[in-house]
Amino acid sequence: MTDNNDDKNTFYVTTAIDYASGNPHIGHAYEKISADVIARWNRNMGKKVFFLTGTDEHGQKIADTAKSAGKEVKEFVDIQAEKFKELCKKLNISNDYFIRTTDKDHKKLVQEYLQKSFDNGDIYKGNYEGLYCVGCERYYKEDELVDGKLCPDHKKEVEKVSQENYFFKLSKYQDKLLELYEENPDFISPKSKQLEILNRVKEGLDDLSISRHKDNLTWGVPIPFDDEHVTYVWFDALFNYYTAPINLEKQDFWPCDVHIIGYDIMWFHTVYWPAFLLSCGIELPKKVFNHGMILDAEGHKMSKSLGNIVDPYEVIEKYGVDEFRFFVLALGTYGDDLNFSYDHLIEKINNDLNNDLGNLISRIHTMVTKYFDGKVPKRNELNDVDNEIISSLNIFDDFNKEMQGLKFNRAIEILWTSVRDVNAYVNKVEPWKEKDMSRLATIVNILVSSAKMFADYIDCFMPTKSLRIIDQFNFDKEKTFKFSEIPEGLKIKEKDNIFSKVQNKSKKQESQKEVIESKFGKLDLKVAKIIEVKEHPDAEKLYIEKIDLGNGETRQIVSGLKDYYSMEELNGKKIIVVCNLLPAKLRGELSEGMLLAADGKDGVGVILSDAELGTRVTLEGVESFPQSKITFEEFQKVKIKSTEEGILSEGKKLVANGNYLVSDRNIVGKVR
């Protein structure tokens, strides 16, 4: 793979194409929102962007579902495609094209690539007997099934199938795929998803059935070298990412910069797809990124049987599309599975959006109207407080780094730290008390300038809210992403309150009131691994540790453990870290969090967990709603202790994905 897209200043992002047998759900919404944020940010960075989404419309499952619905297959997929287009419209998705695998141009190119792969000797005819799941559109080995007969995903009995098919020589590409993963370690992302794929490929690859005889299935792309067969869904569906730019004469956008997909189709995109492309001599995409699943509030997979499905249309209708977009990307690390909670959504809307940003924008508008007749005043001489806030708003490099790394929640944290800094600035300078109009003018100009900066930054997450800020202040629509002085005399328009506080009167919220108000619930504790320890250069009792939080996220923390542990004893331990503690410098060294340790009469022992890196720690049976950032003083108010029964807070045990935490050396005492 090359960086030729960088040379051309192009960027190509796709979602997976949605299988048209079912209706849109929150997983589809999450995938589209995240891909849209990637597309919008790269457009804002001046790149020419091609953003593709669409529907996968062939296969046995589609044919069977259409028959059950009493419709012809084409009529059925036409209806289904419109549903997914409507979802894109509702979510304000800025895709450049919506591809359908029933498009004539797509089918024509798929046939060309089938012929090319056949001519290269990679497709052959053979007899296949195996266990087939219609819902998955794939064959299973018996040892992969539940009780030897049930599909592991659908829990439905598979069918024993014996038929003549065409096969793709997937086994031929085992070594080339392993070479791809080694030379391009970001191809499978995030890193936490690589090992499973790598191990499966190392075990060996079976050749892949890529056709069905027309006696069994007619709803597919005809095989060009055999009129009696149609192609199996994956050789057809995966090529959409390549046929779309080719048919639209956008060849310059290939190779794709990133495919955004779900976990259930990771194998097909990281094994089948590059093998097909290698067979056809086509350059490979740069990255396949698995965004993780949206689970319910308790961490369960959503299903009709559990009655825990979240309808994205209902969320949009009740809470707003931009609020929904912001929430799912602020919720946690992109690539991890995330828990969706209405209470947490409401908390984010009320605190982060309404209180922090919405009230700030409203206050700034009021000041311009009240003190300067609706015109932006001139900035005059700056004092130290002004220079400090202006300097703190220079966030572009840090924000862009997180956006390019698809660390959306961390980018949002950086931005919201600035929003809170400006709120703190307002409270510090107290413009309502200022008698010197020249000084007041400077304060208000700084605040208006910050409003423009915030409008620019939230655009990719909340494009409608961004435009509403820009419109009411009459700002230039060109985005600068830096703190720039707004010129004197700009006439603002009528105020538009961009957010509203949400009242949740549900019984569920009332029953969880104590959880929301819990001090522990404000903490963002995660499992991390110490990967490097060194002595602090200017403090005898301090260590500097480098920690791994999973998904490629590393941090530096400083701890006072030198009297209790050697560096060798600490290195490699899986510990618990307070991740939302405000960064601080300890004797000149940056500490981006704090590890937890028990301190008792028998000594000091760090708190340990065997859970996966990045797993959030909660109170057993209780949902937490961590704040974006907390002070050390706020942390000290949370009482945690190590007992013989476990690590406790507020009378409940601390757990990480169901695993109880323990104290190293079985130390009983306060946890700090």
C-alpha positions in Angstrom: 0.0 0.0 0.0 1.2 3.5 -0.7 0.5 7.1 0.4 -0.4 8.3 -3.0 -3.8 9.6 -1.8 -1.8 12.0 0.4 0.1 13.2 -2.7 -3.2 13.8 -4.5 -4.8 15.5 -1.4 -7.7 13.0 -1.7 -9.4 10.9 1.1 -11.7 8.0 0.5 -13.8 6.6 3.4 -16.6 3.9 3.3 -19.1 2.3 5.6 -19.9 -1.3 5.0 -22.8 -1.6 2.6 -25.9 -2.6 4.6 -27.6 -6.0 3.9 -31.0 -5.2 2.7 -32.9 -8.1 4.3 -33.6 -6.1 7.5 -34.4 -2.6 8.7 -31.9 0.0 9.8 -30.9 -0.1 13.5 -28.6 1.8 15.9 -25.5 -0.1 14.7 -26.1 1.2 11.2 -26.6 4.7 12.6 -23.4 4.5 14.6 -21.3 3.3 11.7 -22.7 6.1 9.4 -22.2 8.8 12.0 -18.6 7.9 12.6 -17.7 7.7 8.9 -19.5 11.0 8.4 -17.4 12.7 11.1 -14.2 11.3 9.4 -15.4 12.6 6.0 -16.4 16.1 7.3 -13.1 16.5 9.2 -11.0 15.7 6.2 -13.1 18.0 4.0 -12.5 20.7 6.6 -8.7 20.0 6.4 -8.9 20.9 2.7 -8.9 17.4 1.3 -11.0 16.2 -1.7 -13.2 13.6 0.0 -15.2 10.7 -1.5 -17.6 9.1 1.1 -19.4 5.9 0.1 -22.2 4.0 1.6 -25.0 1.8 0.2 -26.8 -1.5 0.3 -25.9 -5.1 -0.4 -28.9 -6.6 -2.3 -28.1 -10.1 -3.5 -28.1 -13.5 -1.9 -30.3 -16.3 -0.7 -31.4 -14.5 2.5 -32.7 -11.5 0.5 -34.6 -13.8 -1.9 -36.1 -15.7 1.0 -37.1 -12.6 2.9 -38.7 -11.0 -0.2 -40.7 -14.2 -0.7 -41.9 -14.1 2.9 -42.9 -10.5 2.5 -45.0 -11.5 -0.6 -42.9 -9.3 -3.0 -40.7 -9.7 -6.0 -37.1 -9.5 -5.0 -36.3 -6.3 -6.9 -39.4 -4.6 -5.5 -38.3 -5.6 -2.0 -34.7 -4.4 -2.3 -36.0 -1.1 -3.8 -38.1 -0.5 -0.7 -35.2 -1.5 1.6 -32.7 0.7 -0.1 -35.0 3.7 0.4 -35.1 2.9 4.2 -31.3 3.2 4.4 -31.2 6.3 2.3 -33.8 7.8 4.7 -31.6 7.0 7.7 -28.7 8.8 6.0 -30.9 11.8 5.5 -32.2 11.8 9.1 -28.7 11.6 10.5 -27.4 14.4 8.2 -24.9 12.0 6.6 -22.8 13.7 3.9 -22.1 10.7 1.7 -21.1 11.5 -1.9 -22.7 8.4 -3.3 -25.1 5.6 -2.4 -24.2 2.4 -4.2 -26.6 -0.5 -4.7 -25.2 -3.9 -5.7 -28.1 -4.3 -8.1 -26.8 -1.3 -10.1 -26.0 -2.3 -13.7 -22.6 -0.6 -13.7 -21.6 -2.4 -10.6 -22.7 -5.8 -11.8 -20.8 -5.3 -15.1 -17.5 -4.6 -13.3 -18.0 -7.5 -10.9 -18.3 -9.8 -13.9 -15.1 -8.3 -15.3 -13.2 -9.0 -12.1 -14.6 -12.5 -11.9 -13.4 -13.2 -15.4 -10.0 -11.7 -14.5 -9.6 -13.9 -11.4 -10.7 -16.9 -13.4 -8.2 -16.2 -16.2 -5.5 -15.9 -13.5 -6.2 -19.4 -12.4 -7.7 -18.4 -9.1 -11.3 -19.7 -9.7 -12.1 -23.4 -10.4 -15.1 -25.6 -10.4 -15.7 -28.3 -7.8 -18.2 -30.1 -5.6 -18.9 -28.9 -2.1 -20.6 -30.6 0.7 -20.9 -28.6 3.9 -22.9 -26.9 6.6 -24.4 -23.7 5.4 -26.2 -20.8 7.3 -28.5 -18.8 5.0 -28.5 -15.9 7.6 -24.7 -15.6 7.5 -24.3 -16.5 3.8 -21.4 -18.7 4.8 -20.4 -22.3 5.4 -19.3 -23.5 8.8 -17.1 -26.4 10.0 -18.9 -28.7 12.5 -16.5 -27.7 15.4 -17.5 -24.0 14.8 -21.2 -24.7 15.5 -23.1 -24.7 18.8 -24.0 -28.3 19.8 -22.7 -29.3 16.4 -25.7 -28.0 14.5 -26.5 -24.3 15.4 -25.0 -21.2 13.8 -23.0 -19.4 16.5 -24.4 -16.0 15.4 -28.1 -16.8 14.6 -28.5 -19.9 16.9 -30.5 -21.5 14.0 -29.8 -24.9 12.6 -27.6 -24.9 9.6 -28.4 -26.8 6.4 -26.3 -29.6 5.0 -25.6 -28.6 1.4 -24.1 -30.6 -1.4 -23.7 -28.9 -4.7 -21.4 -28.0 -7.6 -19.9 -24.6 -7.1 -17.0 -22.4 -8.3 -14.3 -21.8 -5.7 -11.8 -19.0 -5.2 -8.3 -20.2 -4.3 -8.2 -18.4 -0.9 -5.6 -20.9 0.4 -3.2 -19.6 -2.3 -3.1 -16.2 -0.6 -2.4 -17.2 3.0 1.3 -16.2 2.9 0.6 -13.0 1.0 -2.1 -12.0 3.6 0.3 -12.7 6.5 2.9 -10.6 4.7 0.3 -7.8 4.3 -0.5 -7.8 8.0 3.2 -7.7 9.0 4.2 -4.9 6.6 1.0 -2.9 7.2 0.2 -3.3 10.9 -2.6 -0.7 10.7 -4.4 -2.6 8.0 -6.5 -4.4 10.6 -7.6 -1.7 13.2 -7.8 -1.2 16.0 -4.9 -3.3 17.2 -7.1 -5.2 19.7 -8.8 -6.9 16.7 -5.7 -8.1 14.9 -4.7 -11.2 16.9 -7.9 -13.1 16.2 -7.7 -12.6 12.4 -3.9 -13.3 12.4 -4.3 -16.6 14.3 -7.1 -17.8 12.1 -5.1 -17.1 8.9 -2.0 -18.8 10.4 -4.1 -22.0 11.0 -4.7 -22.2 7.2 -7.3 -21.1 4.8 -9.9 -23.2 2.9 -10.8 -22.3 -0.6 -14.0 -20.2 -0.8 -17.2 -21.1 -2.6 -18.1 -18.1 -4.7 -21.1 -19.3 -6.7 -24.5 -21.0 -6.6 -26.1 -23.0 -9.4 -29.2 -21.3 -10.8 -31.2 -24.3 -9.8 -30.7 -23.2 -6.2 -30.4 -19.4 -6.5 -31.1 -17.0 -9.4 -30.8 -13.7 -7.4 -27.2 -12.8 -8.0 -24.7 -11.6 -10.5 -24.3 -14.1 -13.4 -20.9 -15.8 -13.6 -19.5 -14.6 -17.0 -17.8 -18.0 -17.8 -20.7 -20.2 -16.9 -24.4 -19.3 -17.6 -25.6 -21.9 -15.1 -24.1 -20.1 -12.0 -24.5 -16.8 -10.2 -21.8 -15.3 -7.9 -21.9 -15.8 -4.2 -22.6 -12.6 -2.2 -19.1 -11.7 -1.0 -17.3 -11.5 -4.4 -20.1 -9.3 -5.5 -20.6 -7.2 -2.4 -17.0 -6.4 -1.4 -16.2 -5.1 -4.9 -18.6 -2.2 -4.4 -15.8 -0.2 -2.7 -13.9 -0.3 -6.0 -16.6 -0.3 -8.6 -18.2 2.9 -7.2 -15.2 5.2 -7.8 -14.3 3.5 -11.1 -17.9 3.9 -12.5 -18.0 7.5 -11.2 -14.6 8.3 -12.8 -13.1 8.9 -9.4 -10.2 6.5 -9.8 -7.9 9.0 -8.1 -9.5 8.2 -4.8 -8.4 4.6 -4.8 -6.9 3.0 -2.7 -9.5 3.5 0.0 -8.1 5.2 3.1 -10.4 3.5 5.6 -13.3 1.0 5.5 -15.5 1.5 8.6 -17.1 -1.8 9.4 -18.7 -3.9 12.2 -17.1 -6.8 14.0 -19.4 -9.5 12.4 -17.9 -8.8 8.9 -14.3 -8.2 10.0 -13.1 -11.6 8.6 -14.6 -11.0 5.1 -13.0 -7.5 4.8 -9.6 -8.4 6.1 -9.2 -11.8 4.5 -11.5 -12.3 1.5 -11.4 -8.7 0.3 -7.6 -8.3 0.0 -7.3 -11.8 -1.5 -9.8 -10.9 -4.2 -7.9 -7.7 -5.0 -4.6 -9.4 -5.1 -6.0 -11.9 -7.5 -7.2 -9.1 -9.8 -3.9 -7.1 -9.5 -5.6 -4.1 -7.7 -3.9 -2.0 -5.1 -5.1 -2.8 -1.6 -7.0 -0.4 0.7 -5.0 1.2 3.6 -7.1 0.3 6.6 -10.1 -1.7 7.7 -11.4 -0.3 11.0 -13.8 -2.2 13.3 -15.9 0.3 15.2 -17.2 -2.1 17.9 -20.8 -2.7 18.9 -23.4 -0.5 20.6 -24.7 -2.5 23.6 -27.5 -1.8 26.0 -26.9 0.0 29.4 -25.9 -3.3 31.1 -23.5 -4.3 28.4 -25.9 -6.9 26.7 -26.1 -7.3 22.9 -29.4 -5.7 21.7 -32.0 -8.2 20.5 -35.8 -8.4 20.0 -36.0 -11.3 22.5 -34.4 -9.2 25.3 -36.6 -6.2 24.4 -33.6 -3.8 24.7 -33.4 -2.5 21.1 -32.7 1.2 20.7 -34.5 2.7 17.7 -32.3 5.5 16.2 -35.4 7.2 14.8 -36.9 7.5 18.2 -33.7 8.8 19.7 -33.4 11.5 16.9 -37.1 12.4 17.3 -36.9 12.8 21.1 -33.4 14.2 21.7 -32.2 15.6 18.4 -29.9 14.4 15.6 -26.9 16.4 16.6 -27.2 15.5 20.2 -27.3 11.8 19.2 -24.3 12.2 16.9 -22.3 13.9 19.6 -23.2 11.3 22.3 -22.3 8.2 20.4 -18.8 9.5 19.7 -18.2 11.0 23.1 -19.4 7.8 24.8 -16.0 6.0 24.8 -13.0 4.9 22.8 -13.9 4.3 19.1 -13.3 0.7 18.4 -14.5 -0.6 21.8 -18.0 -1.9 22.5 -20.0 0.9 24.0 -23.0 0.8 26.4 -25.9 3.0 25.4 -27.9 4.5 28.2 -30.7 7.0 27.9 -29.8 8.4 31.3 -26.2 9.0 30.2 -27.4 10.6 26.9 -29.6 13.0 28.9 -26.7 13.8 31.3 -24.4 14.6 28.3 -27.1 16.8 26.7 -27.8 18.7 29.9 -24.2 19.0 31.2 -21.8 19.1 28.2 -24.1 20.5 25.6 -26.7 22.7 27.3 -24.7 23.8 30.4 -21.2 24.0 29.1 -21.5 25.1 25.5 -25.1 26.2 25.0 -25.2 28.6 28.1 -21.8 30.0 27.1 -23.0 30.9 23.6 -26.1 32.4 25.0 -24.2 34.5 27.5 -21.8 35.8 24.8 -24.7 36.8 22.6 -26.4 38.6 25.5 -23.2 40.6 26.3 -22.9 41.8 22.7 -26.5 42.8 22.6 -26.7 44.3 26.1 -23.4 46.2 26.2 -22.6 47.0 22.6 -26.0 47.3 20.8 -25.5 44.0 19.0 -22.2 44.9 17.4 -18.9 43.1 18.1 -16.7 45.6 19.9 -13.0 46.3 19.3 -10.3 44.3 21.1 -8.0 46.6 23.0 -5.0 46.0 25.2 -4.7 42.4 26.5 -3.7 41.6 30.1 -2.2 38.4 31.5 -5.6 36.7 32.1 -6.5 37.4 28.4 -3.3 36.1 27.1 -3.6 33.0 29.2 -7.0 32.1 27.9 -6.1 32.8 24.3 -3.0 30.6 24.6 -5.0 27.8 26.1 -7.3 27.8 23.1 -4.5 26.8 20.7 -5.7 23.2 20.5 -5.5 22.4 16.8 -2.5 20.2 16.8 -3.7 18.1 19.7 -7.3 17.9 18.4 -6.2 17.0 14.8 -3.9 14.3 16.1 -6.8 12.6 17.9 -9.1 13.0 14.9 -6.6 11.5 12.5 -6.1 8.6 15.0 -10.0 8.2 15.1 -9.9 8.9 18.8 -13.1 10.9 18.7 -13.8 10.9 22.4 -10.4 12.3 23.2 -10.8 15.0 20.6 -14.1 16.0 22.2 -12.4 16.0 25.6 -9.8 18.4 24.3 -12.4 20.7 22.9 -14.6 20.6 26.0 -11.7 21.4 28.2 -11.4 24.7 26.2 -15.2 25.3 26.5 -14.9 25.0 30.3 -11.8 27.2 30.3 -13.7 30.0 28.6 -16.6 29.5 31.1 -14.0 29.8 33.9 -12.6 32.9 32.2 -16.0 34.6 32.2 -16.5 33.9 35.9 -13.0 35.2 36.6 -13.1 38.5 34.7 -16.8 39.1 35.7 -17.8 41.3 32.7 -21.1 42.3 34.4 -19.1 44.2 37.0 -16.7 45.9 34.6 -17.0 49.7 34.5 -14.2 50.4 32.0 -15.9 50.0 28.6 -12.5 49.6 26.8 -11.7 46.7 29.0 -15.2 45.3 28.7 -14.9 45.5 24.9 -11.7 43.4 25.0 -13.4 40.7 27.1 -16.4 40.5 24.9 -14.4 40.4 21.7 -12.3 37.5 23.1 -15.6 35.7 24.0 -17.1 36.2 20.5 -13.8 35.0 18.9 -14.0 31.8 21.1 -17.6 31.2 19.9 -16.5 31.2 16.3 -13.7 28.8 17.1 -16.1 26.4 18.9 -18.6 26.6 16.0 -15.8 25.5 13.6 -14.7 22.6 15.8 -18.1 21.1 16.5 -19.0 21.1 12.8 -18.0 17.5 12.1 -19.9 16.2 15.1 -22.9 18.6 15.1 -23.1 20.3 11.7 -26.5 21.8 12.3 -25.6 23.3 15.7 -22.4 24.7 14.2 -24.4 26.5 11.4 -26.8 27.9 14.0 -24.0 29.5 16.0 -22.4 30.8 12.8 -25.7 32.2 11.6 -26.8 34.0 14.8 -23.4 35.7 15.2 -23.2 36.4 11.4 -19.8 34.8 11.3 -17.9 34.0 8.1 -18.6 30.4 7.1 -15.0 29.7 6.2 -13.4 27.6 9.0 -10.1 28.5 10.5 -9.8 26.2 13.5 -7.8 28.8 15.4 -8.5 31.6 17.8 -8.8 34.6 15.5 -9.9 38.1 16.4 -13.4 38.9 15.2 -13.3 42.4 13.5 -15.0 45.3 15.2 -18.5 46.2 14.0 -19.8 42.8 13.0 -23.6 43.0 13.5 -25.0 39.9 15.1 -28.5 38.5 14.5 -31.3 37.5 16.9 -30.4 35.0 19.6 -30.9 31.3 18.9 -30.7 29.0 21.9 -29.1 26.0 20.3 -29.6 23.4 23.1 -32.4 22.7 25.6 -32.3 21.0 28.9 -33.9 17.5 28.8 -36.3 16.4 31.6 -36.4 12.7 32.0 -39.4 11.7 34.2 -39.1 8.0 33.6 -39.3 5.5 36.4 -35.9 4.2 35.4 -34.3 7.5 35.9 -35.9 7.9 39.3 -34.7 4.5 40.4 -31.1 5.4 39.2 -31.0 8.8 40.8 -28.5 7.6 43.4 -26.3 6.3 40.7 -26.2 9.5 38.8 -25.4 11.5 42.0 -22.8 8.9 43.2 -19.3 10.3 43.7 -17.8 7.0 42.4 -19.8 7.3 39.2 -17.9 10.4 38.1 -14.6 8.4 37.9 -13.4 6.9 34.7 -11.3 4.0 35.9 -9.8 1.6 33.3 -7.6 -1.4 33.1 -4.1 -0.6 31.9 -0.8 -2.4 31.6 2.5 -0.9 32.8 4.9 -1.3 29.8 7.8 0.8 30.9 9.1 2.1 34.3 11.9 4.6 34.9 13.1 6.7 37.8 11.9 10.3 38.1 14.9 12.5 37.4 14.1 15.0 40.1 12.3 13.1 42.8 13.7 10.3 44.9 10.4 8.6 45.7 8.7 8.8 42.3 8.6 6.5 39.3 7.5 7.5 35.7 5.4 4.7 34.1 4.3 4.3 30.6 1.0 2.5 30.4 -1.0 0.8 27.7 -4.8 1.3 27.7 -5.5 -0.8 24.7 -6.5 0.2 21.1 -3.1 1.8 20.7 -3.6 4.4 23.5 -0.6 4.9 25.8 -0.1 7.5 28.5 2.5 8.6 31.0 1.8 8.6 34.7 3.9 9.4 37.8 3.5 7.4 41.0 5.0 7.4 44.5 5.7 3.7 44.5 9.5 3.7 44.6 9.7 2.8 48.3 7.4 -0.2 47.8 8.2 -1.7 44.4 11.2 -2.2 42.2 10.9 -1.3 38.6 11.0 -5.0 37.6 8.1 -5.8 40.0 5.9 -3.1 38.4 6.7 -3.7 34.8 4.0 -5.8 33.1 1.4 -5.5 35.8 -2.3 -4.9 34.8 -3.4 -2.1 37.0 -6.3 0.4 37.4 -5.9 4.0 36.3 -8.0 7.1 36.9 -8.2 8.2 33.3 -10.2 11.4 33.6 -8.0 13.0 36.2 -6.8 16.4 35.0 -3.2 16.1 33.7 -0.6 17.6 36.1 3.1 18.0 36.3 4.7 16.3 39.3 8.2 17.7 39.8 8.4 18.7 36.2 7.1 15.4 34.6 3.6 15.1 33.1 1.2 12.7 34.7 -1.9 11.8 32.6 -3.8 9.9 35.3 -3.1 8.0 38.5 -2.9 4.4 39.3 -4.8 3.0 42.3 -3.0 1.3 45.2 -4.1 0.0 48.6 -2.2 1.5 51.6 -2.4 -0.5 54.9 -0.4 -1.5 57.9 1.2 -4.4 55.9 2.4 -2.1 53.2 1.3 -0.9 49.8 -0.2 -3.0 46.9 -1.4 -1.8 43.5 -4.9 -2.7 42.5 -5.0 -5.4 39.8 -7.4 -6.9 37.2 -7.2 -9.6 34.6 -9.8 -7.9 32.3 -9.0 -6.7 28.8 -7.0 -3.5 28.5 -9.2 -0.5 28.4 -12.1 -2.2 30.2 -14.0 0.3 32.4 -14.3 -0.4 36.1 -17.7 0.1 37.7 -19.5 -0.8 40.9 -21.0 -4.2 40.7 -24.5 -4.0 39.2 -24.4 -0.2 38.9 -24.1 2.0 35.8 -21.5 4.8 35.9 -21.5 8.1 34.1 -17.9 9.4 34.2 -17.3 13.1 33.9 -15.0 14.3 31.1 -12.4 15.5 33.6 -12.2 15.7 37.4 -9.7 17.4 39.8 -7.6 15.6 42.3 -9.7 17.2 45.1 -12.8 15.6 43.5 -11.1 12.3 43.4 -10.2 12.5 47.0 -13.8 12.7 48.0 -14.4 9.2 46.6 -13.9 6.6 49.3 -12.4 3.3 48.0 -11.0 0.6 50.3 -9.4 -2.8 50.0 -10.9 -5.4 52.2 -10.7 -9.2 52.6 -13.9 -9.4 50.5 -12.6 -7.3 47.7 -12.2 -3.7 46.6 -15.2 -1.6 47.7 -16.8 1.8 47.3 -20.2 2.9 48.4 -20.8 -0.6 49.8 -20.3 -2.3 46.4 -17.5 -4.3 44.9 -15.5 -2.8 42.0 -15.6 -4.9 38.8 -14.1 -4.8 35.3 -16.4 -6.7 32.8 -17.6 -8.9 35.6 -14.2 -9.6 37.1 -13.6 -8.5 40.7 -10.5 -6.3 41.3 -7.9 -7.5 43.8 -5.1 -5.9 45.8 -1.6 -7.0 45.0 0.0 -8.6 48.1 -3.5 -8.8 49.6 -3.1 -5.4 51.3 -6.1 -4.3 53.4 -6.5 -0.5 53.7 -7.5 2.7 52.0 -7.2 2.9 48.2 -5.6 6.0 46.9 
